[in-house]
Amino acid sequence: MASHTRELRADDNALHLPVLLRTCLDLMAPAIRNDGSVVIDCTLGMGGHTEGILSEFPHVTVVGIDRDPQAIELASQRLQRFGERFHAVHTTYDDVDRVAAKYGQGGKVDAILMDLGVSSLQLDAVERGFSYAHEAPLDMRMNPSQGMSAKELLNSADSKEIARILRVYGEEKFAAKIAQEIVRRREIEALETTTQLVDIVRDSLPAAAKRTGGNPAKRTFQAIRIAVNSELSVLEAAVPRAIESLRVGGRLVVESYQSLEDRIVKDAFKQGLQATTPPGLPMELEDHKPYLKAVVRGALKADDDELARNSRAASVRLRAVERLRATPSHVFNKEHYRGDSL
């Protein structure tokens, strides 16, 4: 196997050109105060967004969350000049409420940012198996020291489960055919590399499906990565906890890159954006008024200038809300918000 590994450096900004950075900063600005605001970057990565926040707002402290120990190490090096204004926490971002309980004022913070999906750091580290463009071991774990790897999943799950993963997480039309071919091939030879998986996908798809839409393995790799890292279940827990971690007037900004992520974010926001007064009453009940306000209309997409700077922005969908008041008691879910510190 050819090696594509290269040394990653803390100052290698090309590894993470932040998507819609200016937009994110402008959306968070109204929530930033001059008396020591706290912002949580739930998806630290190489620290590009965090660096932008710390540079733009000189009184802000940023707490960066990442499950990837390499991201924590490299971002910490990159951001060391900010001293005590930056803190890194090695955990998954569904722990956002616990991070807020530890670092926030009264357990609440001023702004929270989520830049979802696989990071540039992980894609660039070819040996970790996130990319279908290079041969590498089938791993795909965001935290390489925990959980089941893609190799273990694909060599142990039955065809029905693999097909479900591909269909649900990758929206792959040919999920059943690909899953059957995975099981057939592994009986001959264990699946070890990304190249083997790409070949299986190519051999499973009809010719017409391979002529359009880029690399035909893209959806399969997305689906396996999501399953290996439990990304959607983590996100489903994280968004309500992030909302509960905001002070009144605080803002949550979320960048999604595929429809499954965006749907989870949209549904979580929708609950707080809508009035819930039962129909037929002569007035809107105070406890049933919206507790969130949308600060962008629908989902923002990247403009031509952003796309010219950063191709990763092509699929971004940005949503943002401001917290108007406490979550009403009839909506608040204790399972969503633990509030106990790390």
C-alpha positions in Angstrom: 0.0 0.0 0.0 1.3 3.4 -0.9 1.8 5.8 2.0 0.1 9.2 1.8 0.9 10.1 5.4 2.5 13.5 6.0 3.4 15.2 9.2 0.6 17.5 10.4 1.5 20.8 12.0 -0.3 23.2 14.2 0.3 26.0 11.8 -0.9 24.1 8.7 -3.9 26.3 8.1 -4.7 24.6 4.8 -6.0 21.7 6.9 -8.9 23.7 8.0 -10.1 26.7 6.1 -13.2 27.6 8.2 -16.5 27.5 6.3 -18.5 30.7 6.4 -16.3 32.1 9.1 -17.3 35.8 8.6 -21.0 34.8 8.6 -20.5 32.8 11.8 -18.7 35.7 13.5 -21.4 38.2 12.5 -24.2 35.9 13.7 -22.6 35.4 17.1 -21.6 39.1 17.6 -24.9 40.3 19.1 -24.6 37.7 21.8 -21.0 38.6 22.7 -20.6 40.9 25.7 -17.6 42.8 26.9 -17.5 41.3 30.4 -15.9 38.0 29.6 -18.2 36.1 27.3 -17.9 32.3 26.9 -18.3 30.6 23.6 -18.3 26.9 23.0 -16.9 25.5 19.7 -18.5 22.0 19.7 -16.4 20.9 16.7 -12.9 22.2 17.3 -11.1 20.4 14.5 -7.9 22.3 13.6 -9.2 25.4 15.4 -10.0 27.6 12.5 -13.4 28.9 13.7 -12.1 29.2 17.3 -9.1 31.2 16.1 -11.5 33.5 14.3 -13.6 34.0 17.4 -10.7 34.7 19.7 -9.2 37.2 17.2 -12.4 39.0 16.5 -13.6 39.3 20.2 -10.7 40.1 22.6 -12.8 39.6 25.7 -14.1 36.1 24.8 -13.0 32.8 26.2 -13.6 29.8 23.9 -13.9 26.2 25.0 -13.3 23.8 22.1 -14.7 20.3 22.1 -13.4 17.4 20.0 -13.4 13.7 20.3 -10.3 13.4 18.1 -7.1 13.6 20.3 -5.0 14.7 17.4 -7.4 17.6 16.8 -7.1 18.6 20.5 -3.3 18.5 20.3 -2.9 20.4 17.1 -5.5 23.0 17.8 -4.0 23.6 21.2 -0.7 24.3 19.6 -2.2 26.6 17.1 -4.1 28.6 19.7 -1.5 28.7 22.5 -0.9 32.4 21.9 -4.4 33.1 23.4 -3.4 31.6 26.7 -6.2 31.1 29.2 -8.8 32.4 26.8 -8.8 29.0 25.2 -9.6 25.6 26.8 -9.8 22.3 25.0 -12.0 19.4 26.1 -11.6 15.9 24.8 -15.1 14.6 24.6 -18.1 14.2 22.2 -20.1 17.3 21.7 -23.3 15.9 23.2 -21.4 16.8 26.4 -21.9 20.4 25.6 -24.2 20.9 28.6 -21.5 19.6 30.9 -18.9 21.8 29.3 -21.2 24.8 29.8 -21.8 23.8 33.4 -18.0 23.8 34.0 -17.0 26.9 32.1 -20.1 29.0 31.7 -21.5 31.7 34.0 -24.2 30.0 36.1 -23.9 27.0 33.7 -24.8 29.1 30.7 -22.7 30.4 27.8 -23.1 33.3 25.3 -22.8 31.4 22.0 -22.3 27.9 20.7 -21.0 26.9 17.2 -21.3 23.5 15.6 -19.5 22.8 12.3 -20.6 19.2 11.6 -19.3 16.3 9.6 -15.8 15.0 9.0 -13.1 17.6 9.5 -10.4 18.6 7.1 -7.8 17.2 9.5 -9.4 13.8 9.4 -9.7 13.8 5.6 -6.1 14.9 5.1 -4.8 12.2 7.5 -5.2 9.6 4.7 -4.1 6.7 6.9 -7.3 7.0 9.0 -9.5 5.8 6.2 -12.0 8.6 5.9 -11.2 9.3 2.2 -12.3 7.2 -0.7 -9.7 8.9 -2.9 -6.6 7.1 -1.4 -5.8 3.6 -0.2 -5.7 3.3 3.6 -6.8 0.9 6.4 -10.6 0.9 6.9 -10.9 2.8 10.2 -13.0 6.0 10.1 -13.1 6.5 13.8 -12.9 10.1 14.9 -11.4 8.9 18.1 -9.0 6.1 17.0 -8.8 4.7 20.5 -12.5 4.0 21.0 -15.3 2.0 19.4 -15.6 -0.3 16.4 -13.7 0.5 13.3 -15.1 0.4 9.8 -13.1 -2.7 9.2 -14.7 -4.5 12.2 -18.2 -3.3 11.2 -18.0 -4.4 7.6 -16.5 -7.8 8.4 -19.0 -8.7 11.1 -22.4 -7.1 10.3 -24.9 -9.1 8.2 -26.0 -7.9 4.8 -29.4 -6.6 6.2 -27.7 -4.4 8.8 -25.1 -3.1 6.3 -27.9 -2.3 3.8 -29.8 -0.4 6.5 -26.7 1.7 7.3 -26.1 2.5 3.6 -29.8 3.3 3.0 -30.5 5.4 6.1 -27.1 7.1 6.6 -26.0 7.4 3.0 -29.4 7.5 1.2 -27.8 5.0 -1.1 -30.3 3.6 -3.7 -28.2 0.5 -4.3 -27.7 -0.3 -0.6 -28.9 -3.9 -0.8 -26.6 -4.7 -3.8 -23.6 -3.2 -2.2 -24.3 -4.9 1.1 -24.6 -8.3 -0.6 -21.4 -7.8 -2.5 -19.6 -6.8 0.8 -20.6 -10.0 2.4 -19.7 -12.1 -0.7 -16.3 -10.5 -1.0 -15.4 -10.8 2.7 -16.0 -14.6 2.5 -13.2 -14.7 0.0 -10.9 -12.2 1.7 -11.3 -10.0 4.7 -12.0 -6.3 4.0 -9.0 -4.3 5.1 -8.6 -1.2 2.9 -10.6 1.7 1.5 -9.6 0.6 -2.0 -11.4 -2.7 -1.5 -14.6 -0.9 -0.4 -14.4 1.5 -3.4 -14.0 -1.5 -5.8 -17.0 -3.2 -4.2 -19.2 -0.2 -4.6 -18.1 0.3 -8.3 -18.8 -3.3 -9.1 -22.2 -3.2 -7.5 -23.6 -0.1 -9.3 -25.1 -0.1 -12.8 -23.0 1.8 -15.4 -25.5 4.7 -15.6 -25.2 5.3 -11.8 -21.4 5.6 -12.1 -21.4 8.3 -14.8 -22.8 11.1 -12.7 -22.6 12.5 -9.2 -18.9 12.2 -8.5 -17.2 9.2 -6.9 -19.9 6.5 -6.5 -18.4 5.4 -3.2 -19.1 8.8 -1.6 -22.5 7.8 -0.1 -21.2 4.5 1.2 -18.2 6.1 2.9 -20.5 8.7 4.5 -22.9 6.1 5.8 -20.1 3.9 7.3 -18.5 6.9 8.9 -21.7 8.0 10.5 -22.4 4.5 11.8 -18.9 4.0 13.2 -19.0 7.3 15.0 -22.7 7.3 16.0 -22.8 10.8 14.5 -26.6 11.3 14.2 -27.5 10.0 17.7 -24.8 12.3 19.2 -26.2 15.2 17.2 -29.8 14.4 18.3 -28.7 14.7 21.9 -26.3 17.6 21.3 -28.6 20.2 19.8 -31.3 20.3 22.6 -28.5 20.4 25.1 -26.8 23.2 23.3 -30.0 25.2 23.3 -30.4 24.6 27.1 -26.8 25.7 27.6 -27.4 29.2 26.2 -28.2 32.2 28.4 -31.2 34.3 27.4 -29.9 36.3 24.4 -27.3 33.7 23.5 -27.0 32.3 20.0 -26.5 28.8 18.5 -25.0 28.6 15.0 -24.9 25.2 13.2 -23.3 24.3 9.9 -24.5 21.0 8.4 -23.3 19.3 5.2 -25.9 16.6 4.4 -29.6 16.3 4.7 -29.7 14.0 7.7 -27.8 16.4 9.8 -29.8 19.4 8.7 -33.1 17.7 9.3 -32.1 17.0 13.0 -31.0 20.6 13.5 -34.2 21.9 11.8 -36.5 19.8 13.9 -34.8 20.7 17.1 -35.0 24.4 16.3 -38.6 24.1 15.1 -39.8 23.1 18.6 -38.6 26.3 20.1 -39.5 28.6 17.2 -43.2 27.7 17.2 -46.0 28.9 19.5 -47.8 26.0 21.2 -50.9 27.7 22.5 -53.8 25.3 21.9 -56.1 26.4 19.1 -59.4 28.1 20.0 -58.0 30.1 23.0 -58.7 33.9 22.8 -55.0 34.8 23.6 -51.5 33.4 23.3 -50.5 31.8 26.6 -47.3 33.2 28.0 -45.8 29.8 28.7 -46.5 28.7 25.1 -44.8 31.5 23.3 -41.7 30.6 21.2 -38.5 30.5 23.3 -36.2 30.7 20.2 -35.9 33.2 17.4 -34.4 32.4 14.0 -31.6 34.8 13.2 -31.3 33.6 9.6 -34.2 32.8 7.2 -34.2 29.1 6.6 -30.8 27.7 5.9 -28.0 29.9 4.5 -25.9 28.6 1.7 -22.4 29.7 0.6 -22.2 32.4 -2.0 -19.9 32.4 -5.0 -17.1 34.2 -3.2 -17.1 31.6 -0.4 -17.2 28.7 -2.9 -14.2 30.2 -4.7 -12.3 30.3 -1.4 -13.3 27.0 0.0 -14.8 24.1 -2.0 -15.9 22.4 1.2 -18.6 25.0 1.5 -20.5 23.6 -1.5 -22.9 21.6 0.6 -23.1 23.7 3.7 -26.5 24.6 5.2 -26.2 27.1 8.1 -29.0 27.6 10.6 -28.9 29.9 13.7 -31.2 30.8 16.6 -31.3 33.2 19.5 -32.6 32.2 22.9 -35.5 34.4 23.9 -36.4 32.9 27.3 -36.2 29.8 29.4 -37.6 26.6 27.9 -41.2 26.2 29.1 -41.7 23.4 31.7 -44.0 21.5 29.4 -41.3 21.3 26.8 -38.1 20.9 28.9 -36.7 17.4 28.8 -34.5 16.4 31.7 -32.9 13.7 29.5 -31.7 16.4 27.1 -30.0 18.5 29.7 -28.0 16.9 32.6 -26.2 20.1 33.8 -23.6 18.2 35.8 -20.1 19.4 35.2 -17.4 17.3 33.6 
